[in-house]
Structures are given as C-alpha cells and as structure tokens.
C-alpha cells in the first residue's frame, strides 16, 4: 500500500539527550519486560512438553527466529528513524492506518492481559509465605493485586522517567536469584538424568506420551514466545530515546542476555530431576527444583526473586501499555484523548484506561477461576500479528529498495526479514486456531476506537484495501462468537 495513504504524523515533542532514556534504561525495559514470570515457570512447563532433544531443536528455532526479530527492530530503528512506536509505527508505515491501529491495539491488549497474569502469579507466589493468598485468585489475593496495581499506577503518573529508573533498579535485583539458581544447578547437574530419554520415546506425562519429535517441538513453541515477549520494548520507546542508535543496541543486548539465562535455566533443570517428576513441579517450578536440590530455603529464595521480578515486569509493561496508546493517538489512529499528558509527562488517560481494564479482568478471574496459563496464552496470541507486521515491513523495504539507495545491506536485510516473517507465521500455526479466533474478536471490538479517532479528526475511516481486512476480521469474529455460543471455544 502506498505511503501516500498515511496522513503525515503529528510532529513529536523533541526529546533531549538530558531527558531522554539512555542505553541502560532502554536495555532495562527490554530485559525487565522479557524477564517476568516465564523464566521462573520454565522448568515444569517445558518438561511437560518436550524431552531434551526436541527441546534443543525448539530452542534453536526460537533463538534464530527471535534473533531475526531482534535484528528487524534494530535495522528498522536505524533505517526508519522517523517512524516511532515500534510494532505500531512499522505496521502503519508499511500497510496503512488500520493495520497500524490493529497492531497497536493487539499489542496493548496483550500487554494488559499479561499484567493480569503477572498479578495472579505474584499473589500465588506470596501464598508460599501467606496461605491466604494461595492460588492467586482468591478474594484476598485479588484485593492485594488491586492495591499493587494502583500503587504502580500512582508511580507511573509521576512520570515515565521515574518509572523507568525504578525499573532499572528492579531489573538488576531480579536477575540475582536467577544467577544463583544457575550456579547451584550447574554444580548439581547429572548428565545421566539429562540423557536418560533424550528424545522422549518412553517418558509419559500424566499417563500420556509426549508424541514424536515434531509434536514436541510444536508444543513447546508458544511457551517460548511468552518468555521472549518484550524484545520490542526499546523500539516502542524509540521516541523517548536520548539516542536513536541506542534502540537497536538495547534490543540486541537485552535479547542476548535473556536468551543465555533462559537456556541455562531450562537445560540445567533436566539434569536435576527426572523429566516426569520435573513436569509435575508446581509453579513457580524454579522454586520447587531448587528446593529439591538445597532444601526449603531454596524455594523461599526463588519465591522472593519471583516477587521482585513480577513487580519489575508489571512496571515495564505498564510503561509499554501507555506508550503504545499515546503514539497512535498523536497520529489520528486512536482517540486524541489518549495522547494527553499530565504535568509530569505521563499519558494519564491512556494509563487510566489500561489499568481499569486490568482491574476488570482481575475481577473476572475471581468469578471465573481463570488460570495463569490461560492468560499468558491469550496474551501471547494477541502479540503474534504485531510481530508479523514488523517483519513484513522490513521485507517490504528491502524488496522496494527503500532506504537502500547504495544497495549496501539490502540482500542481508531481505534474508533476515524473510526468516523473521517465516518464524512469525510458524508461531501463528503453533499457537492454534482457537487463539486466533479470540484475537479476531478483540480486534473487531477495538475497531470502535479507530472509527472514533477517524471521525473526530474528520478523516476517511477505511481505504478499499482496509475494508477487505475489516471484512476478514468481522467474518472470523462471527465464527468465534458462534463457537463461543455453542461451548466449543472459551475466552479464558
């Protein structure tokens, strides 16, 4: 679609080197948003899906795919410095306003649904110390989660810089228990346990076999996406960066560090417990594994680390939630009210809308006993399309030759974009059709915000091509509603 269909963006407020986010803050946003709850639940979740052999294959696919996505965000930040907002900005620049809106809206919903998952697991973890919170979905737990939510809300209202600084401190603090776990696991690692059933031919989980190698690889893929969500964090905050070049650096540095931690935690766990036993460890399974190795203090230590990690991830994702609404609102893609900032430079209306949605879903979990796993699968499914559009935009630029007037790097970036796009398509397949149907339903409901924004700006709602996209979303949503009505599909 020609870029002439896209209205010129509102001139952004300049961000000086003095007030902008530096490399450390941007890297902390990437690491802080990626390291939330996933790494602490990784041992049992992976053990229930795959044996060591298929697991390694899956991690290779994930590592290459996510590395290509990291390179995509790095390349686009450099080649398109005028495009702000990461997954939103790239989708809009490449494919028009409505696709840009859908990318931003899907990302936003994914982010705040993920925050609900963090809060549920936070209080489930606190149940280790205070039994009244056990399970994370009790009345005391939801009350406690609500209090934490609004404390973070109040802190973020004090300004993005304040919240970003707190996020740096918390990010450093939450990496320490992970490093301690890795050190202890490396000492206690038993190679015989790791290789006992390397390809999962005989092991059974809850009485069922793991399946063939490809089935095991597919089953572990959606979990790996959840632990990598946040890789785009620096790109989303590109407009607030002190130096645009730091966006790409922070993305790759954050990805490399988190990948190393994930691989070590996951693979070393298989050498500490038999796979079937490991799969049965309750979340946060890292705590149970360490308790098995060193005693009860290990579980308490990891539980404290998880509490810190979840608080840090909550802060990071609240920041991303409001930013992904603010930028589209500045460019007539979301209602203008969502761009309004308070005296501290915080997008107050976007923050209120986000956290009211979190509060509502917290109450839903209390009434419907939604599990942490269901919440993360829904959050993951909603972020897959924004990743796909970013990869597709890099392919589009390379095919057109846009920004490649000298020809330098064009072939390399085309290959990276194609691999990243293929990986994004694979993730959609691995995620399953159920979550795609639910995602379409969310997109259709959210279209009301887009129509509101276009009307108040006196701009056309849809182009002819966008009407086709809306039609596909509408038809898919009708199918989703029909399946929901017959009990063949569940939201959570």
C-alpha positions in Angstrom: 0.0 0.0 0.0 1.4 3.4 -0.9 2.6 5.6 1.9 0.5 8.4 0.5 -2.5 6.8 2.1 -1.0 7.6 5.5 -1.6 11.1 6.9 1.5 13.0 8.0 2.3 12.3 11.6 1.8 14.9 14.3 5.2 16.5 15.0 6.6 14.7 18.1 7.8 16.6 21.1 11.6 16.6 20.9 13.4 14.5 23.5 16.7 15.9 24.5 19.7 13.9 25.5 19.4 15.2 29.0 15.8 13.9 29.5 15.7 11.0 27.0 16.1 7.4 28.0 19.7 6.2 27.7 21.1 2.8 26.7 20.9 1.4 30.3 17.3 2.4 30.7 16.3 1.1 27.3 18.1 -2.2 27.9 16.4 -2.5 31.3 13.0 -2.0 29.6 13.8 -4.9 27.2 15.2 -7.2 30.0 12.6 -6.1 32.5 9.7 -6.8 30.2 11.1 -10.1 29.0 12.0 -11.4 32.4 8.7 -11.5 34.2 7.2 -14.8 35.2 8.0 -17.1 32.3 11.6 -18.0 33.3 10.5 -19.0 36.8 7.9 -21.4 35.4 10.0 -22.7 32.6 11.4 -26.0 34.1 8.0 -27.7 34.5 6.3 -26.1 31.5 9.0 -27.3 29.2 9.3 -30.7 30.8 5.6 -31.3 30.2 6.0 -30.6 26.5 9.4 -31.9 25.3 12.4 -34.1 26.1 15.9 -32.6 25.9 16.5 -33.5 22.2 13.3 -31.9 20.8 13.7 -29.1 23.4 17.1 -28.2 22.0 15.7 -28.2 18.4 12.9 -25.9 19.6 15.3 -23.5 21.3 17.4 -23.4 18.1 14.3 -22.4 16.1 13.2 -20.0 18.7 16.7 -18.5 19.1 17.2 -18.0 15.4 13.6 -16.7 14.9 13.8 -14.2 17.8 17.3 -13.1 16.9 16.0 -12.3 13.4 13.2 -10.3 15.0 15.7 -8.5 17.2 17.7 -7.7 14.1 14.5 -6.5 12.4 13.8 -4.0 15.3 17.5 -3.0 15.2 17.5 -2.4 11.4 14.2 -0.6 11.3 15.2 1.7 14.2 18.3 2.8 12.1 16.8 2.9 8.6 13.5 4.5 9.6 14.4 6.9 12.4 11.3 9.0 11.6 9.0 6.1 12.5 8.1 5.9 16.2 6.3 3.3 18.2 7.9 0.1 17.1 5.3 -2.6 16.2 2.7 0.1 15.7 4.8 2.5 13.7 6.2 -0.1 11.4 2.8 -1.7 10.7 1.3 1.7 9.9 4.1 2.9 7.7 4.1 -0.2 5.7 0.5 -1.2 5.5 -1.7 1.7 6.4 -3.6 3.3 9.3 -6.0 0.4 10.1 -3.2 -2.3 10.2 -1.2 0.1 12.3 -4.1 0.6 14.6 -4.7 -3.2 14.8 -1.1 -3.8 15.6 -1.1 -1.2 18.4 -4.5 -2.4 19.8 -3.5 -6.1 19.8 -0.2 -5.2 21.5 -2.0 -3.1 24.1 -4.5 -5.8 24.9 -1.7 -8.4 25.0 0.2 -6.2 27.4 -2.5 -5.5 29.9 -3.8 -9.1 29.8 -0.2 -10.1 30.6 -0.2 -7.8 33.5 -3.2 -9.6 34.9 -1.3 -12.9 34.6 1.6 -11.3 36.5 -0.6 -10.1 39.3 -2.3 -13.5 39.6 1.1 -15.3 39.8 2.5 -12.6 42.1 -0.1 -13.4 44.8 0.0 -17.1 44.1 3.7 -16.9 44.9 3.1 -14.8 48.0 0.8 -17.7 49.0 4.1 -19.6 49.8 4.6 -17.2 52.7 0.9 -16.2 53.4 -1.5 -19.1 52.8 -4.5 -16.7 52.5 -3.2 -15.7 49.0 -2.7 -19.3 47.8 -3.8 -19.9 44.2 -3.7 -16.2 43.3 -7.4 -16.0 42.5 -8.9 -15.8 46.0 -10.7 -12.7 47.3 -7.7 -11.6 49.5 -5.4 -12.2 46.5 -7.5 -10.1 44.1 -7.7 -7.3 46.7 -4.0 -7.4 47.2 -3.4 -7.4 43.4 -5.6 -4.4 43.1 -3.7 -2.5 45.7 -0.4 -3.2 43.9 -1.9 -2.3 40.6 -2.9 1.2 41.8 0.4 1.8 43.6 2.2 1.2 40.3 -0.5 3.4 38.6 0.3 6.3 41.0 4.0 5.9 40.5 3.7 6.0 36.7 1.5 9.1 36.9 4.6 10.7 38.5 6.3 10.4 35.0 7.9 7.9 32.7 11.4 8.9 33.8 10.6 8.0 37.4 9.1 4.6 36.5 12.0 3.8 34.1 14.5 4.5 36.9 12.7 2.2 39.3 12.6 -0.4 36.5 16.4 -0.3 36.1 16.9 -1.0 39.9 14.3 -3.8 40.0 15.7 -5.4 36.8 19.1 -5.7 38.4 17.6 -7.1 41.6 15.6 -9.8 39.9 18.5 -11.2 37.8 20.4 -12.1 41.0 18.3 -15.1 42.1 18.3 -16.5 38.6 22.1 -16.4 38.5 22.2 -18.1 41.9 19.9 -20.9 40.6 22.1 -21.4 37.5 25.2 -21.7 39.7 23.7 -24.2 42.0 22.1 -26.2 39.1 25.5 -26.3 37.3 27.1 -27.8 40.3 24.4 -30.4 40.9 23.8 -31.3 37.2 23.7 -35.0 36.4 24.4 -35.9 32.8 22.8 -39.3 33.2 19.4 -37.7 34.0 19.7 -35.3 31.1 20.3 -38.1 28.5 18.1 -40.8 30.1 15.4 -40.4 27.5 16.9 -37.8 25.2 14.2 -37.9 22.5 11.2 -38.6 24.8 10.4 -42.1 23.4 9.3 -43.7 26.7 8.6 -40.9 29.2 4.9 -40.2 29.9 3.4 -37.0 31.4 0.1 -37.7 33.3 -0.1 -41.0 31.6 0.2 -39.7 28.1 3.3 -39.9 25.8 5.0 -36.8 24.5 4.5 -37.7 20.8 7.0 -37.6 18.0 9.8 -35.1 17.8 7.9 -32.5 15.7 4.9 -32.7 18.0 7.2 -32.0 21.0 8.9 -29.0 19.2 5.5 -27.5 18.3 4.1 -28.0 21.8 7.0 -26.0 23.4 6.9 -23.1 20.9 4.1 -21.0 22.4 5.8 -21.1 25.8 9.0 -19.8 24.3 7.2 -16.9 22.7 5.8 -15.8 26.1 9.3 -15.7 27.6 10.6 -13.5 24.8 7.7 -11.0 24.6 9.2 -7.7 25.4 12.0 -7.9 22.8 10.4 -4.9 21.1 10.3 -2.8 24.3 13.1 -0.4 23.3 11.5 0.1 19.8 8.2 1.0 21.3 10.0 3.7 23.4 12.0 4.9 20.4 10.6 8.4 20.6 11.8 8.8 24.2 15.3 7.6 23.5 18.2 10.0 24.1 19.9 8.5 21.0 18.1 6.6 18.3 21.1 4.2 17.8 20.6 3.0 21.4 17.3 1.5 20.5 18.9 -1.2 18.3 21.7 -1.8 20.7 19.4 -2.2 23.7 17.2 -4.7 21.7 20.1 -7.0 20.8 21.9 -6.7 24.2 18.6 -7.4 26.0 17.8 -10.4 23.8 21.3 -11.9 24.1 21.3 -11.7 27.9 17.9 -13.1 28.4 18.4 -15.9 25.9 21.5 -17.1 27.8 19.6 -17.1 31.1 16.6 -19.0 29.6 18.8 -21.7 28.0 20.8 -22.3 31.2 17.7 -22.4 33.5 15.8 -24.7 31.1 18.5 -27.2 30.1 20.2 -27.5 33.6 16.8 -28.3 35.2 16.7 -31.5 33.1 19.9 -32.7 34.9 18.5 -32.1 38.4 15.2 -34.2 38.3 13.7 -36.9 36.1 11.5 -35.3 33.4 8.2 -36.8 34.5 8.9 -35.6 38.1 10.1 -32.2 36.8 6.8 -31.7 34.8 4.8 -32.2 38.0 6.5 -29.4 40.0 4.1 -26.7 40.9 4.6 -23.1 39.6 6.9 -21.3 40.1 8.7 -24.5 39.3 12.2 -23.0 39.6 11.5 -22.7 43.3 10.4 -26.4 43.5 13.5 -27.5 41.6 15.9 -25.5 43.9 14.0 -26.8 47.0 14.6 -30.3 45.8 18.3 -29.5 45.4 19.1 -27.5 48.6 16.1 -27.6 50.8 13.3 -25.2 51.8 15.4 -22.1 51.8 15.8 -22.5 48.0 12.1 -22.3 47.4 11.8 -19.2 49.6 14.8 -17.5 47.9 13.4 -18.1 44.4 9.9 -17.0 45.5 11.3 -13.7 46.8 13.1 -13.3 43.5 9.9 -14.0 41.6 8.0 -11.4 43.6 10.7 -8.8 42.7 10.7 -10.0 39.1 6.9 -9.7 38.7 6.8 -6.3 40.2 9.5 -5.2 37.8 7.7 -6.7 34.8 4.5 -5.1 35.9 6.2 -1.7 35.9 7.8 -2.3 32.5 4.6 -3.4 30.9 2.5 -0.6 32.3 5.0 1.7 30.6 4.7 -0.1 27.3 0.9 -0.2 27.6 0.6 3.6 27.8 3.2 4.3 25.2 1.6 2.1 22.6 -1.7 4.1 23.0 -0.1 7.6 23.2 1.7 7.5 19.8 -1.3 6.3 17.7 -3.4 9.0 19.4 -0.9 11.6 18.3 -1.3 10.4 14.7 -5.1 10.2 14.4 -5.3 6.4 14.7 -6.5 6.4 18.3 -8.8 8.9 20.1 -6.8 12.1 20.8 -7.6 12.0 24.5 -5.3 9.0 24.9 -2.3 11.3 23.9 -3.0 13.8 26.7 -0.1 14.0 29.2 -0.2 15.3 32.7 2.3 17.9 34.2 4.8 15.1 34.7 4.7 14.0 31.0 2.8 10.8 31.7 -0.1 9.9 29.3 -2.7 10.0 32.1 -5.8 9.0 30.1 -4.0 6.0 28.5 -2.8 4.9 31.9 -6.3 5.1 33.4 -7.9 3.2 30.6 -5.2 0.5 30.8 -5.4 -0.1 34.5 -9.2 0.0 34.6 -9.1 -2.9 32.1 -6.6 -4.7 34.2 -8.9 -4.2 37.3 -11.9 -5.5 35.4 -10.1 -8.7 34.2 -8.8 -9.3 37.8 -12.4 -9.4 38.9 -13.2 -11.7 36.0 -10.5 -14.1 37.1 -12.1 -14.2 40.6 -15.5 -15.0 39.1 -14.3 -17.5 36.5 -11.2 -19.0 38.1 -9.0 -18.2 35.1 -5.5 -19.7 35.3 -2.2 -18.1 34.8 -1.5 -20.4 31.8 -4.8 -19.4 30.0 -4.0 -15.7 30.5 -0.4 -16.0 29.1 -1.7 -18.0 26.0 -4.2 -15.3 25.3 -1.7 -12.5 25.7 0.8 -14.3 23.5 -1.7 -14.9 20.7 -2.6 -11.2 20.6 1.1 -10.1 20.1 1.9 -12.5 17.2 0.4 -10.3 14.5 2.2 -7.2 15.6 5.5 -9.2 15.3 4.4 -10.4 11.8 3.7 -6.9 10.5 7.1 -5.6 11.7 9.0 -8.4 9.9 6.8 -7.9 6.8 7.7 -4.2 6.8 11.4 -5.0 6.7 10.8 -7.4 3.8 8.8 -4.7 2.0 11.5 -2.1 2.4 14.2 -4.5 1.1 12.0 -5.6 -1.9 11.3 -1.9 -2.8 14.9 -0.9 -2.2 13.6 1.9 0.0 16.5 3.3 2.2 18.9 1.1 0.2 19.9 3.6 -2.5 23.5 2.5 -2.2 22.4 -1.2 -2.3 24.5 -1.9 0.8 23.0 -4.5 3.2 19.8 -5.0 1.1 20.3 -8.7 0.5 21.2 -9.3 4.1 18.2 -7.5 5.5 15.9 -9.2 3.0 17.1 -12.6 4.2 16.7 -11.5 7.9 13.2 -10.2 7.2 12.1 -13.3 5.4 13.4 -15.6 8.2 11.7 -13.4 10.8 8.4 -13.4 8.8 8.5 -17.2 8.4 9.1 -17.5 12.1 6.1 -15.3 12.8 3.9 -17.3 10.5 5.1 -20.5 12.2 4.1 -19.0 15.6 0.6 -18.3 14.4 0.4 -22.0 13.4 1.9 -23.3 16.6 -0.4 -21.1 18.7 -3.5 -22.8 17.3 -6.7 -21.6 15.6 -8.6 -21.1 18.9 -6.5 -18.2 20.0 -6.6 -16.6 16.5 -10.4 -16.6 16.7 -10.3 -14.9 20.1 -7.7 -12.4 18.8 -10.0 -11.5 15.9 -12.9 -10.9 18.3 -10.7 -8.5 20.3 -9.6 -6.7 17.1 -13.2 -6.2 15.9 -14.3 -4.8 19.3 -11.3 -2.5 19.2 -12.2 -1.1 15.8 -14.7 1.1 17.5 -11.8 3.2 18.9 -10.3 3.5 15.4 -13.7 4.8 14.0 -13.9 7.2 16.9 -10.4 8.6 16.1 -11.0 8.9 12.4 -14.4 10.7 13.0 -13.0 13.3 15.4 -10.1 14.0 13.0 -12.6 14.3 10.1 -10.6 11.7 8.1 -11.8 8.8 6.0 -12.4 5.6 8.0 -11.1 2.9 5.6 -9.4 2.6 2.2 -10.8 -0.1 -0.1 -8.0 -2.5 0.9 -8.6 -1.8 4.6 -12.3 -2.7 4.1 -11.2 -6.1 2.9 -9.2 -6.6 6.1 -12.1 -5.4 8.3 -14.3 -7.9 6.4 -12.0 -10.8 7.2 -11.8 -9.7 10.9 -15.6 -9.5 11.0 -16.2 -12.9 9.4 -13.6 -14.5 11.7 -15.3 -12.9 14.7 -18.7 -14.2 13.7 -17.2 -17.7 13.7 -15.7 -17.1 17.1 -19.0 -15.9 18.5 -20.8 -18.9 17.1 -18.2 -21.3 18.7 -18.4 -19.4 22.0 -22.2 -19.7 22.0 -22.0 -23.5 21.4 -19.4 -24.0 24.1 -16.7 -25.1 21.5 -14.5 -22.1 22.3 -13.5 -20.4 25.6 -12.1 -16.9 26.1 -10.1 -17.9 29.2 
